[in-house]
Amino acid sequence: MLLSAGAAAALLSGLFVTPADAAQNPLDEVSISASALGSVSSYIQDHPAEFGGSYLDEQTHTLHVLTVGGATSLKAQKSLSDLAIRSTATTARSESAGPEWTLSTQAARYSMATLQETRDRVSEAFAREAGNNLTIWYADPRTDTVHIGLNKVKPRLVKLASEDFGDRVTVAQEEQHKTMDKRTKVDGPVSYSHRTPELRDTGVTKSGTAASTPTRLLDSVPYAGGDRIVSTQTIDGVQYIVECTVNFDFVTSSGSPAMGTAGHCGPTGLSWRQGYYDESAQTIHYTGTMGSAYTRIWGNGKSDAELLNDTGNPDGFWPQVYTTSTALENVGSVSPVSVGQKICADGSFTLQSCYGMVTATNVCENVNDDGTIVKVCNLDVAEGVGGTLVQSGDSGGPVYTSGTPHHPLGIISAGTADGLTLDFADMGSVDISLNAYPESSS
């Protein structure tokens, strides 16, 4: 017998914690600029034993910071307050400082370190017991618990969660998410139509037939973030045309040029064309070779990203991203991701969508990759508020802050079938794993 969502909630009444359950005595109230939020969020993330996390409230322009007791925590709170004041003073005279926010510090029962340890324990015995019924798990600063999502909320699993983790977890029904590459099964031969690209920096046309107006479907060179890429792949003995999106021009530790996409889009060694597939004509239209995948992270508890080198691409990559079919915008430095933050997703099928609101960070999920369940971690999740965020073919596309320049936040990975929920690989984690980072346009 399965529990309804209401019955599960009743059974779990001892497990649920809301902000109202935690101590609500603000320790400090400081006004900070929007541009100081990144520094403050990074400090909190770097001190998991002293803080219970943080989340933004866009309506009230409040950054809620959850703290735990003890002298060490009080010292960290004072340092955080000083950092917020200094960062705000530094940007006070800047036109990009943004609107004023209030830093509200409140008490929490559990530190981020404790909740992250609980999340890691969920990945072990509980995950084995739940199997593929376990969809998502992460530390939620808004409830001061670890959120456990199940495809079907079964009483046996609710009881197990209560016995293993007590009031440190919240269990809820949550559907499984799927990867957002586009796979088209091919029966018969595929035709290729090549259009020689223009040079982006000079406007001089190479010999041959040139695309009249560069777009993210048939781009000029050097190639920019947000371009569509296409490849032919044999998967389980079946031939597919696979389409994905690239995100940012990366700076690597070796100095070699690279362009990012999603790790699940294809294996290392695979060559990608810049272009698109016309299914009705069974034709791949392309301008040239984007590059070959040479380093990859995907699944096994890791994130979802890979880098393409410039093999077969003599013109390299461009440090801007498409925001429409034809318009480009500058890229800034990588920014940390916070719960409650507004984000823009920018796949080559959906195009730019700035309806996103981050609901979870540092997430682990059992993602459906075309029928294969893959454990992926270091993801962030956003919900579409007023519009869709993602569809098949957007995988690998950039996720960034609104406003200009666009600060990289992550890489489109997965989502729900209706496109209202987006999972993206956190760029901070990707940078460390790949030993590379997006190049700034400035």
N, C-alpha and C positions, 0 to 999 in steps of 0.2 A: 504494500500500500504506500503510495506516494503522498507526501505532504504538500498542501497548497502553500502558496507564498504566505498567506495569512497564518496558517497553522504552524508553518516553520517559524514565523516571527514570534508566535506565542511560545512555542517550545524553546526558542532561543532568548526569551526575555532576560535571562540571566547573563547572556553573552553580549547583548547589544549595549554599546556605550555611545552616548551622544555628547556634543560639546556641553550641553546643560548639565550632564552628570559630572563633568570635571570641574575643578575649582575655577571660579570665574573672577578671581581677584587680579586685575591687571597690576603687574609689577612696575610698569613704566608706560608712558604714552609719549612718543616722539614723532614729530612731523618730518617726513623724508620726501625727497623728490623721486619721481618715477625712475629716473636714470640711476638712482642709488639702490633700487630693488635687487638688481643682479648681484651686487657686492654683498648685500645683506643675506640673500638666499644662499649664496656660495658659502658664506661663513657658517650658516646654520647646518648645511649639508656636511661641512668639514668637521663638525663637532656633534656627532650622533649620540654621544653619551650624556651631553648636557642639554639637549633639546629633544622635544617630542615631535619635531617637524614644524612645518608652516604651511599656510594656505592664504590665498588672496581672496578678497571680496571686492569685485569690481564695482558693485553698486555703491558701496560706502567708501571705496578707496582705502581699505584697511588691509594691512598685512598682519595676519594673526600668527604669532609665534608661541608655540607651546614649549614650556620649560619644565624641568624636573627639579626636585629639591636637592639641597646640599651646597656646601661652600663652593665647590668647583663650578656648579651650575650658576650660582650667583655671580661668580667672577666672569663667567662666559657671558651672562646677561649684560653686565656692565660693559664688557668689551664690545658686545653687539651694539649697545646703545651708542657708545663712542664712535664705532665704525659708521653707523647710520648718520650721525651728526656730521662727521668728517666728510663722508661721501656726498652728502647733501650740500655742504658748504662748498665743496670742490666744483659742483655742477650748478650752483645757484645762479651764476651769471651766464650760463649757457642757454641758448635758445632751445636746445634739445633736452633740457632738464626734465620737461614733462610736468604733468599736474602733481599736486601735493598729495602724499599718502600719509596715513597714520599707522605707526607701528604699535600694535597692541600685544603685550606679553602676558600670557596666561599660564596657569599651572596645568600640568598633565600628569597622569599616573605612570605612564610608561615612556621611556626614552626611545628615540629612533633606534638605538643600538639593540634594545630589548625587543622591539617589534621586528627589526630586521632578522634577529636571531630566530624569532618565532616564525617569520616567513620562510626562512631557510629550513626549519624543522617541518613545515608543511610540505616542502619539496621532497621529504624523505618518506617516512612510514605512512603518513596520511595520503600522500600522492599515490603511493603503491596501492593502498586500499581503495581509493576513489577511482583510480584508473583514468580513462578518458572522460569520465564524468566531471573531473576537475577541469575547469576552464581557465580560471584566472585567480591570482593571489598576490596581495601587496599590502604594505603598511599604509593605512589611511589616517592622516593627521587630523581630519575633521571628526573622526569617531574615536581616536586614540586606540584603535584596534587593527588587527590584520584582517583585511577583507578576503573571504574565500568565496569564489563563485563556482556554482555547480550547475551543470546542464539540467539535472533533476535533483531537487532537494530531498534526499532520502533520510528517514528518521535514523537509520543506522549510522550514517555519516555525520548527522547533526550530533548524535550522542558521542561518537568518537571524537569529534572536534571539541566538544565540551570537556570530555575526560582528559584529552591531551593538552589542551591550551587554556581551559577555563574562560575567563572573561577577556582574554587578550585577542579573541577572534570574533568576527561577525560572519555569518553564513547567509548567502542569498542565492536566488536563482539567477543565472547569467548564461546566455547562449555562447556557444563557441564561435570564435572569430576565424576568418579565412584570409589567406594571403591574397594580395591585390595585383598580381601579375595577370596578364591576359593570355590564355593559351587557346589557340585555334587549331583544331585537328585538321590535318591536310590529307586529302585523298587525291592522288595524281600529282603532276608536275606543278611547280611554282615558277612564275615568270618574274624577271627582275627589270626594273626601269630606273636607269641612273640619270640624275640631273646634277651637273657639276655646280658646286656652290660658289657664291661670291666670297671675296675676302672681306671680312667684317671691318678690319681696321682701315682699309684704303678705299673700299668700294670698287676696286678694280676687278673685272670679271675674268676668270680663267677661261682658257679655250674650251669650247663645247657649249652645250645647252645649259643655261643658268636658270635657277629658280628666280622668277620675277621679283618676288618679295620674300625675304627670309622669314621663316616661321619656325616654331618648335617642331613641326612635322618635317619640313625640308629646310634646314638651317644653313646659314652662311658659316664660314670658318674664321677663326677658331670656334669650336662648338661651345654653347653656353648651357648652364644648368636649366633643367626643365625640359630639355629636348626629349623627344621620343626616340627609343632605340628598339631594334627588331633583330631577331635571330631565328634560325631554324634549329630545333632540338629534337632528338629522339629520346623519348621518356617511356620507359617500360615497353620498348619495342614499337611505340607509336610515334609517328612524326607530327610535330607541332610547329606552328609559328608562334613564338613567344614575344610579346611586346611589354616593355617596361619604360621607366622614365629615369633620367639621370638627375642628380641634385646639385652638387657644387664642384667647382674646380678645387682640387686638394693640393696642399703643400705637404710633401712627404719628407721623412727624415733623410732620405738619400738625395733629395732635390729633384727627383724625377717627376715629370708631370703626371697627374692622375685625375680621373673623374669618378665620382661616386655613384653607386646605385644600390639596390637591395641585394643581400646575399642569396635570397631564395630565388632570384631571377634566373640564375644559371651557375654552372660550375666554373672553377678556374680553368683557364685555357680557352674558354669560349670567346669567339670574336663576335662583336656586335656592330651592326650597321646603324647609322643615323638615318632614320626614315620611318615608314609605317607600312602596314599591310592592308591592301584593299581586298577584302574577302570575296566580294562579288566577282572580281576579275582574277582572283588568285594570283595577285601581283604584289611584289614588294617594291615600293618606290623608295629610293634612297639617294643621299648625296655623297656618301662615302663611308669609310670605316670610323666608328667612334673610338674603338680600341678593344683590347682583349683583357678579360678578367684575370688578375694575377694574384690577388690576395682576398680572402673571404672569411667572414664569420657568419655562421648560420646554425642555430639550434644547439642541442646538447647543453642547454642552460646558458648559452651565450646569446648575443644580440643578432642583428640582421643587417649586414652591410658588406659591400665589396668595392674594390677599386679597379678601374680599368686603366691600363697604361695606354700609351699613344702608338702602339704597334699598328702600322698601316695608316696612321693619321699624322702626316707631316706638319699639319698646322696647329695641332695641340688644342688647348682648352681656354675658355674665356671666363674671367671671374665675375660674371653677372648671372642673374636668373631671369627666365621669362616669367612674366606675371599675367600676360594675356597671350593670345596666339602670336602676337608680333612684338610686343613691348618688353624691354629689358629694364631691370632695376639693379642697383648696386647691392653688394653683400658686405655686411659688417663682421665683427668678431663673434665667436660662439657665445651664446647666452645660456645660463642655467634655466631649467624648466621648473615652474612652480604650480602646484594645484591651484585652480582658480584663474590661471593666466589665459588670456586670449591668444590664439595662434592662427596662422594661415597655413593651409596645406595647398600644394601646387603640383598635382599630377598632370600629365600631358593629355589625359582624357577629360577629367573634371575641370581642369585649369585652376586658377587661383580661387580658393574658397577660404574666406576669413571668418567663417561662422564658428570656429572651434573654441571650446573652453576646456582646459585641461582638468580632468577629474581624478587622475591617478598618475603617480610617477614611480620609477624603479619597479616595474611590474614584471611578474613571470606569467606566461600563458602557455597553454597547450593549444597551439594554432593548427588549424586544418589547412594543410598544404596539398590541395587537390586530392584529398582522401587519405593522406598520411598525416598523422598527428605528430607535431614537432614541439618540443619544449623550448621556448624562447624567453630570455630574460633581458633586463635592462631596457625595457620598453616604457613608453609613456602613453597615456590614453587621453583622447579628447572626444567630447560629445559635440555634435552639430547643433547649434542653437539658432534655428531659423533657416537652415539649409543643409544640404549634404556636403560631406567632406571628401569622399573617396569613392572610386569604382575600379573595376578591373582594368589593368593597364597603367594605373597610377603608381604601382610599386616602384620604389627607388626615388620617387620625386622628393623635392625639398619641403621641409616644414620650417617655418621661420616666424619671427615677430612681425606684427603689423607696423606700418610706418617705414620710413627710409632712413638709413639703409636697412635692409632686411638682415637681422641677426639670426644665423643658423641655430635651429633647435633640434632638428633630427631628420630622419629618413622614413618616408612612408613604407610601412611594412604590411599591415593587415587591417581588418575591420569587419563590420557587420554587412550582411547582404544588402541592407537598405542604404548603406553609405553614411549613416548618421553617427556611427562610432568609428573612430580612427585609432589605430595603434601605430606608433612610430618609434624607431630606434633612437634612443637618446644620444645626441651628438657628443656629449661629454664622454660617455662610455665608448662610443665609436672611435673618437680621437685617440683614446688610450689603447684600445685593442688594435687599431690599424697603424698606430704611430704616425698619424697624419692629421691634418686639420684643414677646414675650408679656407681658401685664400680670400682675403679681404680685397674689395675693389679699389680701395683708396691706396 
